[in-house]
Amino acid sequence: MRLLSKLTLVELKLFLREPLTVLFALALPLIVLFILGGVFGNEAQGEVYRGVGAMNYYVPAYVALVTASVGLISVPVHVAESRERGVLRRFHASAVPVWALLGAQVAVSMVIATVSSLLLVAAALPAYSANGPDSLPPVVGAFVLNALAFGTFGVLLGSVLPTARAAQALGILLWFVMLFLGGAGPPPEVLSDVLGAIGDVMPLTHAVALMHEGWISLDAGSSLWVVAGMFVGSSALALRFFRWE
């Protein structure tokens, strides 16, 4: 644990030296949230948004989106860039175990996601009179699981993609697809059958459902097992395919 905590501190310092990826994780979900808030407000619109006010729907959804932003863009870019710069090679020469390095990456992703989510909630709740969580413990549990799942998925992407540029391109592409089809963009009720079916298999869809369950008491169905499976599968694959150089 001492090694993991030291590596986490080192990785956090390295991460903060990349202001663009940090800014993306902190600012973009907040910007998109306020754009949607300006369009839809917080009035209930029939069966759209599952019968709740738009911002009551979007605030927890965008907390889930924050974890996706960090995991899909910030983490893989950081891992791939560290490999390109030779940082990972130096860690390897120092006999740092893979599990400790990957654990530090995930821990840093959780720190960034937590700060970004707190900023988002602190700004959005008073601005739109949105409701806070119905039950805080399930919300915290859902957030932690979402952050772990997307964090390990981000490490996996950074492990297999050859360059930081490739990681950034694929991460942004996945982020926008999930934004529009994963329950954090257009309401699922207005999507066509085909787009809705694609959205149903998006990890973000299930991350949003977990947040909604504790925040506005909507049933998440089997989403807990989907997100947990993503975490376990991504962890195993990242350990298997991680490359130091």
C-alpha positions in Angstrom: 0.0 0.0 0.0 2.9 2.3 0.7 4.2 1.8 -2.8 0.8 2.4 -4.3 0.3 5.6 -2.4 3.7 6.9 -3.5 3.1 6.0 -7.1 -0.3 7.7 -6.9 1.2 10.9 -5.7 3.8 10.8 -8.5 1.2 10.0 -11.1 -1.0 12.8 -9.9 1.8 15.3 -10.2 2.6 14.0 -13.8 -1.1 14.2 -14.6 -1.4 17.8 -13.5 1.4 18.8 -15.9 -1.0 18.0 -18.8 -3.4 20.9 -18.5 -5.4 20.1 -21.6 -6.5 16.7 -20.4 -7.3 18.0 -17.0 -9.3 20.9 -18.4 -11.2 18.5 -20.7 -12.2 16.4 -17.7 -13.1 19.3 -15.5 -14.7 21.7 -18.0 -16.4 19.9 -20.9 -19.1 18.0 -19.0 -20.0 21.2 -17.2 -20.2 23.3 -20.4 -22.4 20.7 -22.1 -24.6 20.5 -19.0 -25.2 24.3 -19.0 -26.0 24.3 -22.7 -28.6 21.6 -22.2 -29.9 23.4 -19.1 -30.3 26.6 -21.1 -32.4 24.7 -23.7 -34.6 22.4 -21.5 -34.6 24.0 -18.0 -35.9 21.8 -15.3 -39.6 21.3 -16.2 -41.0 17.8 -16.5 -41.9 17.0 -20.1 -44.3 14.1 -20.0 -42.6 10.7 -20.4 -39.4 12.3 -21.8 -36.6 12.1 -19.3 -38.5 9.3 -17.6 -41.0 11.7 -16.2 -38.7 13.9 -14.2 -37.4 17.4 -14.8 -34.7 17.7 -17.4 -32.0 18.9 -15.1 -33.0 16.4 -12.4 -32.3 13.8 -15.1 -29.1 15.4 -16.4 -27.2 16.3 -13.2 -26.7 12.6 -12.1 -26.2 11.6 -15.8 -23.4 14.1 -16.1 -21.7 12.9 -12.9 -21.5 9.6 -14.7 -20.3 11.4 -17.9 -17.4 12.9 -15.9 -16.1 9.4 -15.0 -16.4 8.6 -18.7 -14.5 11.8 -19.7 -11.6 10.9 -17.4 -11.5 7.2 -18.4 -11.9 7.6 -22.1 -9.7 10.6 -22.7 -7.5 11.8 -19.8 -6.3 8.4 -18.6 -5.4 6.7 -22.0 -3.7 9.9 -23.2 -1.6 10.1 -20.0 -0.6 6.5 -20.1 0.3 6.5 -23.8 2.2 9.8 -23.4 4.1 8.5 -20.4 5.2 5.5 -22.6 6.3 7.8 -25.4 8.4 10.0 -23.0 10.1 6.9 -21.5 8.5 7.5 -18.1 7.1 4.0 -18.0 10.5 2.5 -19.0 12.1 4.2 -16.0 9.4 2.8 -13.7 10.1 -0.6 -15.2 13.8 -0.2 -14.6 13.0 0.6 -11.0 11.2 -2.8 -10.6 7.8 -1.1 -10.2 5.1 -3.9 -10.5 2.4 -3.6 -13.1 -0.4 -3.8 -10.7 0.9 -0.9 -8.6 1.4 1.4 -11.6 -2.1 0.6 -13.0 -3.6 1.0 -9.5 -2.0 4.4 -9.2 -3.4 5.4 -12.6 -6.9 4.4 -11.5 -6.6 6.1 -8.2 -5.6 9.4 -9.9 -8.5 9.0 -12.3 -10.8 8.8 -9.3 -9.3 11.9 -7.7 -9.8 13.9 -10.9 -13.4 12.5 -11.4 -14.3 13.3 -7.8 -13.1 17.0 -8.0 -14.8 17.5 -11.4 -18.1 15.9 -10.2 -18.2 18.0 -7.0 -17.7 21.2 -9.1 -20.4 20.1 -11.5 -23.0 19.4 -8.8 -22.1 22.5 -6.8 -22.7 24.7 -9.9 -25.7 22.9 -11.4 -28.0 22.4 -8.3 -28.4 26.0 -7.4 -28.4 27.2 -11.0 -31.4 25.1 -12.0 -33.0 24.2 -8.6 -32.2 20.6 -9.4 -32.9 17.9 -6.7 -30.0 16.5 -4.7 -29.7 12.7 -4.3 -32.7 10.8 -2.8 -30.2 8.5 -1.0 -26.5 9.4 -0.7 -24.9 6.0 0.0 -26.1 4.4 -3.3 -25.0 7.5 -5.2 -21.5 7.3 -3.7 -21.3 3.6 -4.4 -22.5 4.1 -8.0 -19.9 6.9 -8.5 -17.1 4.8 -7.1 -18.0 1.8 -9.3 -18.4 3.9 -12.4 -15.0 5.7 -11.8 -13.3 2.3 -11.3 -14.8 0.8 -14.4 -14.0 3.8 -16.7 -10.6 4.3 -15.0 -9.5 0.7 -15.7 -11.0 0.9 -19.2 -8.9 4.0 -19.8 -5.8 2.2 -18.6 -6.6 -0.6 -21.0 -6.9 1.8 -23.9 -3.6 3.5 -22.9 -2.0 0.0 -22.7 -2.8 -1.1 -26.2 -2.8 2.1 -28.2 0.6 3.0 -29.7 0.6 6.8 -29.2 -1.0 9.6 -27.2 -2.4 11.0 -30.5 -4.1 7.7 -31.2 -5.4 7.5 -27.6 -6.8 11.0 -27.8 -8.5 10.4 -31.2 -10.2 7.2 -30.2 -11.1 8.5 -26.7 -12.8 11.6 -28.1 -14.7 9.5 -30.7 -15.9 7.1 -28.0 -16.8 9.9 -25.7 -19.0 11.7 -28.3 -20.7 8.4 -29.3 -21.5 7.7 -25.7 -22.6 11.2 -25.0 -25.3 11.1 -27.8 -26.4 7.5 -27.3 -25.6 6.7 -23.7 -28.3 8.7 -21.9 -26.3 11.9 -21.3 -27.3 13.7 -24.5 -30.7 13.4 -26.3 -33.2 11.8 -24.0 -33.4 8.0 -24.8 -37.1 8.3 -25.5 -36.5 10.3 -28.7 -33.9 8.0 -30.2 -34.9 5.7 -33.1 -35.2 1.9 -32.4 -31.8 1.3 -34.0 -30.0 4.1 -32.1 -31.8 3.1 -28.9 -30.6 -0.5 -29.3 -27.0 0.7 -29.8 -27.3 2.9 -26.8 -28.5 0.0 -24.7 -25.0 -1.6 -25.0 -23.1 1.5 -24.3 -21.2 1.4 -20.9 -22.3 5.0 -20.2 -26.0 4.0 -20.4 -25.5 1.6 -17.5 -23.3 4.1 -15.6 -26.1 6.7 -15.9 -28.7 4.2 -14.8 -26.7 3.4 -11.7 -26.5 7.1 -10.8 -30.2 7.6 -11.5 -31.2 4.7 -9.2 -29.8 6.5 -6.1 -30.4 10.0 -7.2 -33.9 10.0 -8.5 -35.0 6.5 -7.5 -35.2 5.0 -11.0 -34.7 1.2 -11.4 -31.2 0.4 -12.8 -32.1 -3.2 -13.8 -29.0 -5.2 -14.4 -26.7 -2.2 -14.9 -24.8 -2.9 -11.7 -23.6 -6.2 -13.1 -22.7 -4.6 -16.5 -20.5 -1.9 -14.9 -19.0 -4.4 -12.5 -18.2 -6.7 -15.4 -16.6 -3.8 -17.2 -14.4 -3.1 -14.2 -13.3 -6.7 -13.8 -12.8 -7.4 -17.5 -10.9 -4.1 -18.1 -8.6 -4.8 -15.1 -7.7 -8.3 -16.3 -7.1 -7.2 -19.9 -5.0 -4.2 -18.8 -2.8 -6.4 -16.7 -2.4 -8.8 -19.6 -1.7 -6.4 -22.4 0.1 -3.6 -20.6 3.3 -2.5 -22.4 6.1 -0.6 -20.7 7.6 0.6 -24.0 
